[in-house]
Amino acid sequence: MRDILNVLAGSLIIMTGCHSSADNKEATKTQAVDSSSNTVQLTSTQVKNAGVITGKPELKQMHTSLRVSGVIDVPPQNLVTISIPLGGYLKTMNLLPGMQVKKGQVLAVLEDPQYVQLQEDYLVAQSKLTFLEADYARQQELNQSKANSDKVLQQVRSEYESQKVIARALSEKLHLININPANLRSSNISRQISIIAPISGFVSKVNVNTGKYVAPTDILFELMDPADLHLSLTVFEKDLPQISPGQEVIAWTNNSDEKYQAEVHFITHGVDEAHTAEVHCHLKKYDKRLAPGMFMNAEIALNNAQVKALPDNAIVKWQGKNYVFKVDTGFTYVLIPVEIGVHTDGFTEIKTDLPEGEYVIDNAYPVLMKMKNTGDDE
């Protein structure tokens, strides 16, 4: 019995020793894989087929940028609301939103009996003014020869001055409805008046239709002059100290890759409840595809500096981190984690202090795939 126990104990020791040896080998293998997981070796054929190119980091003049958003806007002086000081019925109108108009163009025609009455009142007032002017001159001559009293002269002068005020007031009312009093005669009194475009631009809103009565408070049309479209950007207060007039801006829409150049014009002095302020930028070139209210993405160039950079194709992303491949010896490459900065003209700023030497500057992803596939095979 004792011999049997001794044999079993010996077997257990041998089996435990075997398992320990196997575990040690597996651990050794894992350590070997882990220690070489940042290095990959390719053949010359693989390098050629993948198009791998190596080179050294370059010093580039690059700027950091601030990513913001905003809208296309029009300054108040370029947006005109059209109304009529005296109400009337809209007789003719052929406007649609988006239609182009020129300054001085007739936008619509209105008619109303009060227009006739105003012209009549003005012509009667002018006629009476002409009579009083002549009477005043006559009374002045009579007064000089003492043929009339000073009281009579003063009374005639008062009537003449009062009539001048009445005629002048009626003249200004005619100007309000686009009738030139200098051209008004009894033969050309009209029940209709024209609404004239005060600026050249585009019709942005039409709020009336033919036959409708419009009151002085009604807004008939809205015109927009696109010559001074600008970009209004929303910037958080923490970023405002970095922004100043004259900085370059690149903007684009969500629906197009087209880039629009602009320049910071001024920054509003005031922060709203969301701790943001508006930065107004002038677009360097007008594009009719841009319309007020259109959402825009933008990058504001903050400064220029000499930085170490690699081509964009040199950087690979793996598990949320950025890496580059440094040439070790021959066709052996070492994976190095890096912190990246701004992107300009196909180059990316490398903020990490890189060791001297050459790096994969093009087609780095095939090298990464080879490394990871090799790791999986092991």
RACOR-V939884 format. One record per backbone hydrogen bond with DSSP energy under -0.5 kcal/mol. CO is the residue of the C=O (numbers start at 1). NH is the residue of the N-H. Records with the same first field share a line. If there is no record, write none. Layout:
# RACOR-V939884
CO = NH, NH
This chain:
# RACOR-V939884
1 = 5
2 = 6
3 = 7
4 = 8
5 = 9
6 = 10
7 = 11
8 = 12
9 = 13
10 = 14
11 = 15
12 = 16
13 = 17
14 = 18
15 = 19
16 = 20
17 = 21
18 = 22
19 = 23
20 = 24
21 = 25
22 = 26
23 = 27
24 = 28
25 = 29
26 = 30
27 = 31
28 = 32
29 = 33
30 = 34
31 = 35
32 = 36
34 = 37
36 = 39
38 = 335
40 = 333
43 = 47
44 = 48
45 = 49
46 = 50
47 = 51, 52
48 = 51
53 = 361, 362
55 = 359
58 = 60, 309
60 = 62, 307
62 = 305
64 = 302, 303
65 = 67
66 = 68, 300
68 = 298
69 = 234
70 = 296
71 = 232
72 = 293
73 = 230
75 = 78
76 = 79
78 = 80, 225
80 = 223
81 = 83
82 = 220, 221
88 = 214
89 = 91, 111
90 = 211
92 = 109
96 = 99
99 = 203
101 = 201
102 = 105
105 = 107, 197
107 = 94
108 = 195
109 = 91, 92
110 = 193
111 = 89
112 = 115, 116
113 = 117
114 = 118
115 = 119
116 = 120
117 = 121
118 = 122
119 = 123
120 = 124
121 = 125
122 = 126
123 = 127
124 = 128
125 = 129
126 = 130
127 = 131
128 = 132
129 = 133
130 = 134
131 = 135
132 = 136
133 = 137
134 = 138
135 = 139
136 = 140
137 = 141
138 = 142
139 = 143
140 = 144
141 = 145
142 = 147, 148
143 = 146
149 = 153
150 = 154
151 = 155
152 = 156
153 = 157
154 = 158
155 = 159
156 = 160
157 = 161
158 = 162
159 = 163
160 = 164
161 = 165
162 = 166
163 = 167
164 = 168
165 = 169
166 = 170
167 = 171
168 = 172
169 = 173
170 = 174
171 = 175
172 = 176
173 = 177
174 = 177, 179
175 = 178
179 = 181
180 = 183
181 = 184
185 = 188
186 = 189
191 = 112
193 = 110
194 = 196
195 = 107, 108
197 = 104
201 = 101
202 = 204, 224
203 = 98
205 = 222
209 = 212
212 = 90
214 = 88
215 = 218
218 = 220
220 = 207
221 = 82
222 = 204, 205
223 = 80
224 = 202, 226
225 = 228
226 = 229
228 = 75
229 = 283
230 = 73, 232
231 = 233, 281
232 = 71
233 = 235, 279
234 = 69
235 = 277
236 = 239, 240
237 = 240
239 = 242
240 = 243
244 = 247
247 = 264
248 = 301
249 = 262
250 = 299
251 = 260
252 = 297
253 = 256
260 = 251
261 = 284
262 = 249
263 = 282
264 = 246
266 = 280
268 = 270
272 = 275
275 = 237
276 = 272
277 = 235
278 = 268, 280
279 = 233
280 = 265, 266
281 = 231
282 = 263
287 = 290
291 = 294
294 = 72
296 = 70
297 = 252
298 = 68
299 = 250, 301
300 = 66
303 = 64
305 = 62, 307
307 = 60
308 = 350
309 = 58
310 = 348
311 = 314
312 = 315
313 = 364
316 = 323
318 = 321
321 = 318
322 = 338
323 = 316
324 = 326, 336
325 = 360
326 = 334
329 = 332
331 = 42
332 = 328
333 = 40
334 = 326
336 = 324
338 = 322, 340
339 = 351, 352
342 = 349
344 = 347
346 = 312
347 = 344
348 = 310
349 = 341, 351
352 = 354
358 = 327
359 = 55, 361
362 = 53
363 = 367
364 = 368
365 = 369
366 = 370
367 = 371
368 = 372
369 = 373
370 = 374
371 = 375
372 = 376
373 = 377
374 = 378
